[in-house]
Amino acid sequence: MKASDVVKIINNIDEAISILKGNNHPADKLIEFRQEMSQQLTTFGDALEATSQDVYSRLRLSTGEKRWEWFENWKQPEEVNNLYANIIGAYANWEYPCMEIFPGVGNLLGYALGGEPLYIVDWENYMLDRVSQQFNEYYASKRLMKYQIKEYDLTSLPQSSFGFVYCVNWLRFEDLQGLSKLARSVYECLMPGGTYLFCYNPTDKWWGMKVFEEGYARGADTQLLEDELTSIGFEIVERQQASSETSYMLVKRPGTITYIKESSVLGKFIALSEEI
């Protein structure tokens, strides 16, 4: 029996227990069976973590062209891109700075161009320079703000300044500890009322555990993740768990955004002979 099979059974048992309790039927036997299944699931832990860690390490050690090629080859289905594009397009606007963390090959960056200014961050300048090439030279060099970071440390960026931050190209490959580290850094970057969108792989779902055991993702238990985010200070705005590729959370730093601009940046073309 695979770990994903055990998780699927547990999910089904939880639903059955809920139904039985609601109809005033004893659920003791099902509860005992659930505990046995949970113990079986625990025995898979070490082996699964070793497999997951191996894949994770290979991805982290890939640099330059190899890392770019990996992101190019890991193509998300169109419906997945559309899902995230709609959310990003709704939150990224000129009223506040926005940021994408680990933009990959820039498949979603175009939907955030409303953010003003728009920041992108990555471990490598190679990735930042490469992804910026999809824009014209002026925007890439003058308007797009590029920052290289170490691990998940965002202290080199403006703090308490962003209205919207998102990371949906990488975090399926992180565990609870990694998700928490980045969330803490993002929290400090967000202005009060700012929103953070991120993807993750829910290992409390059988399909999430399946991709975990196959080495295609890592992940975290949803309730533990929500508890961690709440302890950081976030408010949970929205949560979706449709599949391993379309599971995300939208969380918010408490407060109300204070807009610092009355309009988007405006410019005027004047003749060289005109007095300024």
DOVO-259592 format. One line per field, with one value per residue: residue number from 1; residue in three letters; x, y, z of N, C-alpha, C in turn. Coordinates in Angstrom, 1 decimal. Layout:
BEGIN
k: NUM;...
r: ala;...
n.u: X;...
n.v: Y;...
n.w: Z;...
ca.u: X;...
ca.v: Y;...
ca.w: Z;...
c.u: X;...
c.v: Y;...
c.w: Z;...
//
This chain:
BEGIN
k: 1;2;3;4;5;6;7;8;9;10;11;12;13;14;15;16;17;18;19;20;21;22;23;24;25;26;27;28;29;30;31;32;33;34;35;36;37;38;39;40;41;42;43;44;45;46;47;48;49;50;51;52;53;54;55;56;57;58;59;60;61;62;63;64;65;66;67;68;69;70;71;72;73;74;75;76;77;78;79;80;81;82;83;84;85;86;87;88;89;90;91;92;93;94;95;96;97;98;99;100;101;102;103;104;105;106;107;108;109;110;111;112;113;114;115;116;117;118;119;120;121;122;123;124;125;126;127;128;129;130;131;132;133;134;135;136;137;138;139;140;141;142;143;144;145;146;147;148;149;150;151;152;153;154;155;156;157;158;159;160;161;162;163;164;165;166;167;168;169;170;171;172;173;174;175;176;177;178;179;180;181;182;183;184;185;186;187;188;189;190;191;192;193;194;195;196;197;198;199;200;201;202;203;204;205;206;207;208;209;210;211;212;213;214;215;216;217;218;219;220;221;222;223;224;225;226;227;228;229;230;231;232;233;234;235;236;237;238;239;240;241;242;243;244;245;246;247;248;249;250;251;252;253;254;255;256;257;258;259;260;261;262;263;264;265;266;267;268;269;270;271;272;273;274;275;276
r: met;lys;ala;ser;asp;val;val;lys;ile;ile;asn;asn;ile;asp;glu;ala;ile;ser;ile;leu;lys;gly;asn;asn;his;pro;ala;asp;lys;leu;ile;glu;phe;arg;gln;glu;met;ser;gln;gln;leu;thr;thr;phe;gly;asp;ala;leu;glu;ala;thr;ser;gln;asp;val;tyr;ser;arg;leu;arg;leu;ser;thr;gly;glu;lys;arg;trp;glu;trp;phe;glu;asn;trp;lys;gln;pro;glu;glu;val;asn;asn;leu;tyr;ala;asn;ile;ile;gly;ala;tyr;ala;asn;trp;glu;tyr;pro;cys;met;glu;ile;phe;pro;gly;val;gly;asn;leu;leu;gly;tyr;ala;leu;gly;gly;glu;pro;leu;tyr;ile;val;asp;trp;glu;asn;tyr;met;leu;asp;arg;val;ser;gln;gln;phe;asn;glu;tyr;tyr;ala;ser;lys;arg;leu;met;lys;tyr;gln;ile;lys;glu;tyr;asp;leu;thr;ser;leu;pro;gln;ser;ser;phe;gly;phe;val;tyr;cys;val;asn;trp;leu;arg;phe;glu;asp;leu;gln;gly;leu;ser;lys;leu;ala;arg;ser;val;tyr;glu;cys;leu;met;pro;gly;gly;thr;tyr;leu;phe;cys;tyr;asn;pro;thr;asp;lys;trp;trp;gly;met;lys;val;phe;glu;glu;gly;tyr;ala;arg;gly;ala;asp;thr;gln;leu;leu;glu;asp;glu;leu;thr;ser;ile;gly;phe;glu;ile;val;glu;arg;gln;gln;ala;ser;ser;glu;thr;ser;tyr;met;leu;val;lys;arg;pro;gly;thr;ile;thr;tyr;ile;lys;glu;ser;ser;val;leu;gly;lys;phe;ile;ala;leu;ser;glu;glu;ile
n.u: 0.8;0.5;1.6;-0.1;-2.4;-3.1;-3.6;-5.8;-7.7;-7.9;-9.0;-11.5;-12.5;-12.6;-14.7;-16.7;-16.9;-17.8;-20.4;-21.6;-21.5;-23.1;-25.5;-25.9;-24.7;-22.5;-19.0;-16.7;-15.2;-14.4;-12.8;-10.7;-9.7;-8.9;-6.8;-5.0;-4.4;-3.2;-0.9;0.3;0.8;2.7;4.9;5.9;7.2;10.1;11.3;9.9;10.6;13.3;13.4;12.0;13.7;16.0;15.2;14.5;17.0;18.4;17.1;17.6;20.3;20.7;21.8;22.0;21.8;20.8;18.9;17.1;16.3;15.0;12.7;11.6;10.9;9.1;6.1;3.2;-0.2;-2.5;-4.9;-4.1;-2.3;-4.1;-5.8;-4.1;-3.3;-5.7;-6.1;-3.7;-3.9;-6.1;-5.2;-2.7;-1.8;-1.4;-1.5;0.1;3.3;4.3;5.3;7.0;8.1;10.7;10.3;10.6;10.4;9.1;6.4;4.0;4.5;3.8;1.1;1.2;2.1;0.7;1.4;3.1;5.9;7.1;8.6;11.0;12.4;15.1;17.3;19.4;21.0;21.2;18.8;17.0;17.9;17.5;14.7;13.8;14.2;12.1;10.7;10.8;13.8;13.9;11.9;12.9;15.3;14.9;12.4;11.6;12.2;14.9;16.1;18.5;18.5;19.3;18.7;15.6;15.6;14.4;15.2;16.7;15.0;12.5;10.8;7.6;6.1;4.9;2.0;1.0;2.2;3.5;4.1;4.2;5.6;7.4;7.0;5.6;7.6;8.5;8.7;6.9;8.6;10.1;8.1;7.1;9.3;9.6;7.1;7.3;9.2;8.0;5.8;6.9;7.6;5.2;2.8;0.5;-2.6;-1.8;-1.5;-0.7;-0.1;0.4;1.5;1.2;1.8;-0.7;-0.2;-2.0;-3.9;-4.8;-4.0;-2.0;-0.2;0.5;2.0;4.0;5.3;6.1;8.1;7.7;7.1;7.1;5.7;3.0;1.0;-2.2;-3.7;-1.7;-0.1;-1.8;-2.1;0.5;0.8;-1.1;0.0;2.2;0.9;-0.8;-3.9;-6.2;-7.4;-8.4;-8.6;-7.7;-8.0;-7.7;-6.1;-2.8;-1.4;-2.9;-3.4;-3.6;-3.0;-4.4;-3.4;-3.5;-1.9;-2.9;-5.0;-5.4;-4.8;-2.7;-2.8;-0.3;-0.2;-1.9;-2.5;-1.5;1.9;2.7;3.6;5.2;5.8;8.0;9.2;12.7;13.5;11.8;11.3;12.2
n.v: -1.2;2.2;5.5;7.5;6.1;5.4;7.9;8.6;6.7;7.5;10.1;9.4;7.9;9.9;11.4;9.5;9.2;11.7;11.7;9.5;10.5;12.6;11.4;10.3;7.7;5.2;5.7;4.5;2.2;3.0;5.1;3.9;2.4;4.4;5.5;3.4;3.4;5.9;5.4;3.6;5.3;7.0;5.4;5.5;7.9;8.5;7.3;8.6;11.3;11.2;10.7;12.9;15.0;14.5;15.2;17.8;18.9;18.6;20.4;22.8;22.9;23.3;25.6;28.7;28.2;25.5;25.6;27.5;26.0;23.9;25.2;26.0;23.5;22.5;22.8;24.5;23.5;25.2;25.9;26.2;28.3;30.3;30.4;31.5;33.8;35.3;35.9;37.3;39.5;40.8;41.8;43.1;46.4;49.9;51.3;50.5;49.1;46.0;42.5;39.7;36.6;34.4;34.2;32.3;31.4;33.6;33.3;34.3;36.9;39.0;39.5;41.0;43.5;45.8;46.5;49.0;50.4;47.3;44.5;41.9;38.9;36.7;33.8;34.0;36.3;35.7;34.4;36.6;38.5;37.1;36.6;39.2;39.9;39.5;41.9;45.3;47.2;49.6;49.2;46.9;47.7;50.2;50.2;47.7;46.3;44.6;42.1;40.2;37.6;35.8;32.6;32.8;35.4;38.6;41.1;43.0;44.3;46.9;47.4;46.8;47.9;46.8;46.1;43.8;40.6;37.7;34.2;31.6;29.8;28.1;27.1;24.7;22.9;23.1;22.5;22.6;24.1;25.6;27.0;28.5;30.1;31.8;33.1;34.6;36.4;37.7;38.8;40.9;42.6;43.4;46.0;47.2;45.6;44.5;41.8;38.3;35.9;32.4;29.2;25.7;22.3;20.3;17.9;16.6;15.7;13.0;13.0;15.0;13.8;11.7;12.9;13.8;11.4;10.4;12.1;14.5;16.8;18.6;19.6;20.4;19.9;21.1;22.3;22.6;24.4;26.6;27.3;28.0;30.3;31.9;32.3;33.9;36.2;36.6;36.9;34.5;34.7;33.3;29.9;27.3;23.9;22.2;20.5;19.1;21.0;23.2;24.2;26.7;29.5;32.6;35.2;37.7;40.6;42.1;45.1;48.2;49.2;51.9;54.1;55.6;57.1;59.2;58.7;56.8;56.8;59.5;60.9;63.4;64.4;66.7;69.3;69.6;72.2;73.6;75.5;74.3
n.w: 0.0;-0.9;0.4;-0.4;-0.9;1.7;2.8;1.3;2.2;4.9;4.6;3.5;5.7;7.6;6.6;6.7;9.5;10.3;9.1;10.5;13.2;12.9;12.6;15.0;15.5;16.7;16.3;17.0;16.1;13.5;14.2;15.5;13.4;11.8;13.3;13.1;10.4;10.2;11.7;10.0;7.8;8.9;9.0;6.4;6.3;6.6;4.3;2.3;2.7;2.2;-0.5;-1.5;-0.5;-2.1;-4.7;-4.2;-3.5;-5.9;-7.5;-6.2;-6.4;-9.1;-11.5;-13.3;-16.8;-16.6;-14.6;-15.7;-17.9;-16.6;-15.5;-17.9;-19.0;-17.1;-17.6;-16.8;-17.0;-19.2;-18.0;-15.3;-15.4;-16.2;-14.0;-11.9;-13.2;-13.3;-10.6;-10.0;-11.9;-10.8;-8.4;-8.8;-9.3;-10.1;-7.8;-5.7;-4.8;-6.2;-6.2;-7.6;-6.6;-7.4;-10.4;-12.4;-15.8;-16.4;-17.0;-15.9;-15.3;-17.0;-16.3;-14.1;-14.6;-14.1;-11.5;-9.7;-8.5;-10.2;-8.8;-9.1;-7.7;-7.1;-6.6;-8.3;-10.4;-13.0;-13.7;-13.3;-15.1;-17.4;-17.5;-17.7;-20.3;-21.9;-22.1;-23.4;-23.8;-22.3;-20.3;-19.0;-18.0;-16.6;-15.3;-14.3;-11.3;-10.0;-7.8;-6.2;-3.9;-0.8;0.2;1.8;2.5;2.6;3.4;2.1;0.5;0.2;3.2;4.7;2.5;0.2;-1.7;-2.8;-3.1;-4.7;-5.2;-7.1;-8.7;-7.5;-4.8;-4.5;-4.1;-1.6;1.9;5.1;6.8;5.0;3.6;5.8;6.4;4.2;4.2;6.6;5.9;3.8;5.1;6.5;4.4;3.3;3.3;5.8;5.3;2.9;0.5;0.1;-2.2;-2.7;-3.9;-2.9;-1.9;-0.7;1.6;3.1;1.5;-0.6;-3.3;-3.1;-1.4;-3.1;-5.3;-3.7;-2.7;-5.1;-5.8;-7.0;-5.8;-2.6;0.3;2.7;5.6;5.5;7.7;9.7;8.3;8.0;10.7;11.3;9.6;10.7;13.2;12.5;11.9;9.8;8.1;6.9;3.7;1.4;0.3;-1.7;-2.8;-5.2;-6.8;-7.0;-8.5;-8.5;-5.9;-3.6;-1.4;-0.3;1.5;4.1;5.4;8.4;8.5;6.7;3.4;2.7;0.3;-1.7;-3.9;-6.2;-8.8;-11.7;-12.9;-14.8;-18.0;-20.2;-23.4;-24.7;-26.8;-27.8;-27.9;-26.2;-23.3;-20.1
ca.u: 0.0;1.3;1.2;-1.2;-3.6;-3.4;-4.2;-7.1;-8.5;-8.1;-9.9;-12.8;-12.9;-13.0;-16.0;-17.7;-17.0;-18.6;-21.7;-22.1;-21.7;-24.2;-26.7;-25.9;-24.2;-21.1;-17.9;-15.4;-14.4;-13.8;-11.8;-9.6;-9.1;-8.2;-5.5;-4.1;-4.0;-2.3;0.4;0.9;1.2;3.9;6.1;6.4;7.8;11.5;11.6;9.4;11.4;14.6;13.1;11.7;14.9;16.9;14.6;14.6;18.4;18.8;16.5;18.3;21.7;20.7;22.0;22.1;21.0;20.1;17.7;16.2;15.7;14.1;11.5;11.0;10.3;8.0;5.1;1.9;-1.3;-3.1;-6.0;-3.4;-1.8;-5.3;-6.2;-3.2;-3.3;-6.8;-5.8;-2.6;-4.4;-7.0;-4.5;-1.6;-2.2;-0.5;-1.7;1.1;4.4;4.0;6.5;6.9;9.3;11.0;9.4;10.8;10.7;8.2;5.1;3.0;4.9;3.0;-0.2;1.5;2.7;0.0;2.1;4.0;6.8;7.1;9.8;11.2;13.5;15.5;18.6;20.4;20.9;21.0;17.3;16.4;18.2;16.9;13.3;13.5;14.4;10.8;10.3;11.7;15.0;13.6;11.2;13.7;16.5;14.5;11.2;11.5;13.2;15.5;16.8;19.0;18.4;19.9;17.6;14.3;15.8;13.9;15.4;17.3;13.9;11.7;9.9;6.2;5.9;4.2;0.5;0.7;3.4;3.1;5.1;3.5;6.4;8.4;6.7;5.2;8.8;9.0;8.0;6.3;9.6;10.4;6.9;7.0;10.4;9.3;6.0;7.7;9.9;6.9;4.9;7.6;7.6;3.8;2.2;-0.8;-3.6;-1.2;-1.9;0.3;-0.6;1.4;1.0;1.8;1.2;-1.2;0.1;-3.1;-4.8;-4.2;-3.2;-0.9;0.8;1.0;3.1;5.1;6.0;6.7;9.3;7.5;6.8;7.2;4.4;2.7;-0.3;-2.9;-4.0;-0.5;0.3;-2.7;-1.7;1.8;0.5;-1.8;1.0;3.0;0.1;-1.6;-5.3;-6.5;-8.5;-8.9;-7.8;-8.2;-7.3;-8.3;-5.1;-1.4;-0.9;-3.8;-3.6;-3.0;-3.6;-4.3;-3.4;-3.4;-1.4;-4.1;-4.9;-6.0;-3.7;-2.6;-2.3;0.7;-0.2;-3.3;-2.7;-0.3;3.0;2.4;4.8;4.8;6.8;8.2;10.3;14.0;13.6;10.9;11.9;11.6
ca.v: 0.0;3.5;6.5;8.2;5.2;5.5;9.2;8.6;6.0;8.4;11.1;8.7;7.6;11.2;11.8;8.6;9.5;12.9;11.3;8.7;11.3;13.5;10.6;9.7;6.4;5.1;5.7;4.1;1.3;3.7;6.0;3.0;2.1;5.6;5.6;2.4;3.9;7.0;4.9;3.1;6.5;7.5;4.6;5.9;9.2;8.6;7.0;9.7;12.5;11.0;10.9;14.3;15.8;14.3;16.0;19.2;19.3;18.7;21.6;23.9;23.0;23.7;27.0;29.2;27.6;24.3;26.0;28.1;24.9;23.2;26.0;25.9;22.2;22.3;23.7;24.3;23.5;26.5;26.3;26.6;29.7;31.2;30.6;32.4;35.1;36.1;36.5;38.3;40.6;41.5;42.4;44.0;47.6;51.0;52.0;50.1;48.2;44.5;41.7;38.2;35.8;33.3;34.3;31.2;32.0;34.8;32.9;35.0;38.2;39.9;39.8;41.8;44.7;46.9;46.9;50.1;49.6;45.9;43.9;40.4;38.5;35.3;33.5;34.2;37.4;35.1;34.2;37.9;39.1;36.3;36.8;40.6;40.0;39.5;43.2;46.2;47.5;50.6;48.7;45.9;48.4;51.3;50.1;46.5;46.3;43.2;41.9;38.9;37.3;34.6;31.8;33.5;36.7;39.7;42.3;44.0;45.0;47.9;46.8;47.4;48.7;46.1;45.9;42.5;39.7;36.3;33.2;30.4;28.9;27.3;26.6;23.3;22.1;23.4;21.9;23.6;25.0;26.6;27.9;29.5;31.1;32.8;33.8;35.5;37.5;38.4;39.6;42.2;43.4;43.8;47.1;46.8;45.4;43.9;40.5;37.4;34.7;31.4;27.9;24.7;21.0;19.8;16.5;16.0;15.1;11.8;13.4;15.7;12.8;10.9;13.6;13.8;10.1;10.2;13.0;15.6;17.9;18.3;20.0;20.6;19.7;22.4;22.9;23.1;25.6;27.7;27.6;28.7;31.6;32.7;32.7;34.9;37.4;36.7;36.5;33.7;35.3;32.3;28.7;26.3;22.7;21.5;19.5;19.4;22.1;24.4;24.5;27.9;30.3;34.0;35.6;39.2;41.3;42.9;46.5;48.8;49.7;53.4;54.4;56.7;57.8;59.5;58.2;56.1;57.7;60.2;61.6;64.3;64.6;68.1;69.6;70.0;73.7;74.1;75.8;73.5
ca.w: 0.0;-0.9;1.3;-1.0;-0.6;3.2;3.0;0.7;3.1;6.0;4.2;3.4;7.1;8.3;6.1;7.3;10.9;10.4;8.8;11.6;14.4;12.7;12.8;16.4;15.4;17.2;15.3;17.7;15.3;12.5;14.8;15.8;12.1;11.3;14.0;12.6;9.1;10.5;12.1;8.7;7.1;9.6;8.7;5.1;6.4;6.4;2.9;1.4;2.9;1.6;-2.0;-1.7;-0.3;-3.2;-5.8;-3.8;-3.5;-7.3;-8.0;-5.5;-6.9;-10.5;-11.6;-14.7;-17.9;-16.2;-13.9;-16.7;-18.7;-15.8;-15.5;-19.2;-19.2;-16.2;-18.1;-16.1;-17.9;-19.5;-17.0;-14.1;-15.7;-16.2;-12.6;-11.2;-14.0;-12.9;-9.3;-10.1;-12.6;-9.9;-7.2;-9.2;-9.9;-10.0;-6.5;-4.7;-5.4;-6.3;-6.3;-7.8;-6.0;-8.3;-11.6;-13.4;-17.1;-16.6;-17.6;-15.2;-15.0;-17.8;-15.7;-12.9;-15.1;-13.5;-10.3;-10.0;-9.4;-10.1;-8.4;-9.2;-6.9;-7.3;-6.0;-9.3;-11.3;-14.4;-13.9;-13.3;-16.4;-18.5;-17.6;-18.1;-21.7;-22.6;-22.2;-24.1;-23.0;-21.3;-19.1;-18.3;-17.3;-15.9;-14.6;-13.6;-10.1;-9.9;-6.6;-5.9;-2.5;-0.3;0.8;1.8;3.2;1.8;4.1;1.2;-0.2;1.0;4.2;4.9;1.4;-0.9;-1.6;-3.3;-3.4;-5.1;-5.5;-7.6;-9.5;-6.8;-3.4;-4.4;-3.8;-0.3;3.1;6.0;7.3;3.9;3.4;6.9;6.3;3.2;4.7;7.6;5.2;3.0;6.0;6.9;3.2;3.0;4.0;6.4;4.3;1.7;0.2;-0.4;-2.9;-2.9;-4.1;-2.1;-2.2;0.5;1.9;3.8;0.5;-1.2;-4.5;-2.7;-1.0;-4.3;-6.0;-2.8;-2.7;-6.4;-5.9;-7.9;-4.9;-1.2;0.7;4.1;6.1;5.4;9.0;10.3;7.5;8.4;12.1;11.2;9.0;11.7;14.3;12.0;11.9;8.6;8.1;5.7;2.9;0.5;0.2;-2.7;-2.9;-6.4;-7.3;-6.6;-9.2;-8.3;-4.5;-3.2;-0.3;-0.4;2.9;4.2;6.6;8.9;8.3;5.5;2.6;2.5;-1.1;-1.7;-5.2;-6.6;-10.2;-12.3;-13.3;-16.1;-18.6;-21.2;-24.4;-25.1;-27.9;-27.1;-27.8;-25.3;-22.0;-19.0
c.u: 0.9;0.8;0.0;-2.5;-4.0;-4.1;-5.6;-8.1;-8.9;-9.1;-11.3;-13.3;-13.4;-14.4;-17.1;-18.0;-18.0;-20.1;-22.3;-22.3;-22.9;-25.6;-26.8;-25.5;-22.8;-20.1;-16.6;-14.6;-13.7;-12.7;-10.5;-8.9;-8.4;-6.8;-4.5;-3.6;-3.0;-0.9;1.1;1.5;2.6;5.1;6.7;7.2;9.2;11.9;11.2;10.2;12.7;14.5;12.9;12.9;15.9;16.5;14.8;16.0;18.9;18.3;17.2;19.7;21.8;20.9;22.1;21.2;20.2;18.9;16.7;15.5;14.7;12.7;10.8;10.3;9.2;6.9;3.8;0.8;-1.9;-4.1;-5.3;-2.9;-3.0;-5.8;-5.4;-3.2;-4.5;-6.7;-4.8;-3.1;-5.4;-6.3;-3.3;-2.1;-1.3;-0.6;-0.7;2.1;3.9;5.3;6.2;8.2;9.5;10.1;9.6;11.2;9.7;6.9;3.9;3.3;4.2;1.7;0.0;2.1;1.9;0.6;3.1;4.6;6.6;8.5;9.8;12.4;13.8;16.8;19.7;20.0;20.7;19.5;16.6;16.6;17.6;15.4;12.9;13.6;13.2;10.2;11.2;12.8;14.8;13.0;12.1;14.8;16.0;13.3;11.0;12.6;13.6;16.3;17.3;19.0;19.1;18.8;16.3;14.4;15.4;14.2;16.1;16.2;13.2;10.8;8.6;5.8;5.1;2.8;0.2;2.1;2.8;4.3;4.4;4.3;7.4;7.9;6.0;6.4;9.3;8.1;7.5;7.3;9.9;9.3;6.8;8.1;10.1;8.2;6.4;8.4;8.9;6.1;5.6;7.7;6.3;3.5;1.0;-1.9;-3.1;-1.5;-0.8;-0.4;0.6;0.8;1.7;1.2;0.7;-1.0;-1.0;-4.2;-4.1;-3.4;-2.0;0.2;1.3;2.1;4.3;6.0;6.7;7.9;9.0;7.2;7.1;5.8;4.3;1.3;-1.0;-3.2;-2.8;0.1;-0.5;-2.4;-0.4;1.6;-0.2;-0.9;1.9;2.3;-0.8;-3.1;-5.5;-7.7;-9.2;-8.0;-8.5;-7.3;-7.9;-7.4;-3.8;-0.9;-1.7;-4.2;-2.9;-3.7;-3.4;-4.5;-3.1;-2.8;-2.5;-3.9;-5.5;-4.8;-3.8;-2.0;-1.5;0.7;-1.7;-3.6;-1.4;0.7;2.6;3.6;4.3;6.0;6.8;9.3;11.6;14.1;12.7;11.6;11.3;11.6
c.v: 1.3;4.5;7.2;7.4;5.3;6.8;9.2;7.9;6.8;9.4;10.6;8.4;8.8;11.6;10.8;8.9;10.7;12.6;10.5;9.5;12.2;12.7;9.8;8.2;6.3;5.0;5.2;3.2;2.0;4.6;5.1;2.7;3.3;5.8;4.6;2.8;5.1;6.5;4.3;4.2;7.0;6.7;4.9;7.2;9.3;8.4;8.1;10.9;12.4;11.2;12.3;15.2;15.7;15.2;17.4;19.7;19.5;20.0;22.8;24.1;23.4;25.2;27.4;28.6;26.4;24.6;26.6;27.0;24.1;23.9;25.9;24.6;21.8;23.2;23.4;24.3;24.9;26.9;26.7;28.0;30.7;31.4;31.6;33.8;35.9;36.7;37.6;39.6;41.4;42.3;43.4;45.2;48.8;51.7;51.6;49.2;46.8;43.8;40.2;37.6;34.6;33.3;33.2;31.8;33.1;34.5;33.7;36.5;39.3;40.4;40.7;43.2;46.0;47.4;48.0;50.6;48.1;45.3;42.4;40.1;37.0;35.1;33.9;35.4;36.9;34.9;35.6;38.6;38.4;36.6;38.2;40.8;40.0;40.9;44.1;46.7;48.6;50.0;47.8;46.6;49.5;51.1;48.8;46.4;44.8;43.1;40.4;38.7;36.0;33.9;32.5;34.8;37.8;41.0;43.4;44.7;46.0;47.1;47.5;48.3;48.1;45.9;44.5;41.8;38.3;35.5;31.9;29.5;28.0;26.6;25.3;22.4;22.4;22.7;23.0;24.6;26.1;27.6;29.0;30.5;32.2;33.7;34.9;36.7;38.4;39.3;40.9;43.1;44.0;45.1;46.6;46.7;44.7;42.4;39.6;36.2;33.7;30.1;26.9;23.4;20.5;18.3;15.8;15.5;14.0;12.1;14.2;14.8;11.9;11.6;13.7;12.5;9.8;11.1;14.2;16.9;17.6;18.7;20.2;20.3;21.0;23.0;23.4;24.3;26.8;28.2;28.4;30.1;32.5;33.2;33.8;36.3;37.5;36.3;35.7;34.3;34.2;31.1;27.8;25.1;21.8;20.3;19.9;20.6;23.4;24.6;25.8;28.5;31.8;34.5;37.1;39.6;42.2;44.4;46.9;49.5;51.2;53.6;55.7;57.5;58.1;59.0;57.5;57.2;58.2;60.9;62.5;64.5;66.1;68.2;70.0;71.5;74.4;74.3;74.9;74.3
c.w: 0.0;0.1;0.9;-0.8;0.8;3.4;2.5;1.6;4.3;5.7;4.1;4.8;7.8;7.9;6.7;8.8;11.1;10.1;10.0;12.9;14.2;12.8;14.1;16.4;16.0;16.1;15.9;16.8;14.1;13.0;15.0;14.5;11.6;12.0;13.5;11.2;9.3;10.9;10.9;7.9;7.6;9.2;7.3;5.2;6.0;4.9;2.0;1.5;2.2;0.1;-2.3;-1.6;-1.5;-4.4;-5.5;-3.9;-5.0;-7.9;-7.5;-6.1;-8.4;-10.6;-13.1;-15.7;-17.5;-15.5;-14.8;-17.5;-17.9;-15.7;-16.8;-19.5;-18.3;-16.6;-17.3;-17.2;-18.1;-18.4;-15.6;-14.3;-15.6;-14.8;-11.9;-11.9;-13.5;-11.6;-9.3;-10.8;-11.7;-8.8;-7.6;-9.9;-9.5;-8.6;-5.5;-5.4;-5.3;-6.5;-6.6;-7.3;-6.9;-9.5;-12.6;-14.8;-17.4;-17.2;-17.1;-15.0;-15.8;-17.2;-14.5;-13.3;-14.6;-12.2;-10.6;-8.7;-9.2;-9.8;-8.7;-8.4;-7.2;-6.6;-7.0;-10.2;-12.8;-14.7;-14.1;-14.6;-17.5;-18.6;-18.0;-19.6;-22.5;-22.8;-23.0;-23.2;-22.0;-20.1;-18.3;-17.5;-16.4;-15.0;-13.8;-12.5;-9.8;-8.6;-6.5;-4.4;-2.1;0.5;0.7;2.5;2.3;2.5;3.3;0.4;0.7;2.0;4.4;3.7;0.2;-0.6;-2.0;-3.6;-3.7;-5.4;-5.9;-8.5;-8.8;-5.5;-3.4;-4.0;-2.4;0.8;4.0;6.5;6.3;3.7;4.5;6.8;5.4;3.6;5.7;6.9;4.4;3.9;6.3;5.7;2.9;3.9;4.7;5.3;3.0;1.7;-0.3;-1.0;-3.1;-3.1;-3.1;-2.4;-0.8;0.7;2.7;2.8;-0.2;-2.4;-4.2;-2.2;-2.1;-5.0;-5.1;-2.8;-4.0;-6.7;-6.7;-7.1;-3.5;-0.6;2.2;4.4;6.1;6.7;9.7;9.6;7.9;9.8;12.1;10.6;10.0;12.9;13.8;12.0;10.8;8.9;6.8;5.0;2.0;0.5;-0.9;-2.8;-4.0;-6.9;-6.8;-7.3;-9.0;-6.9;-4.1;-1.9;-0.6;1.0;3.0;5.5;7.1;8.7;7.0;4.7;2.5;1.2;-1.1;-3.0;-5.6;-8.1;-10.6;-12.7;-14.7;-16.7;-19.7;-22.1;-24.8;-26.1;-27.2;-27.0;-26.8;-23.9;-20.9;-17.7
//
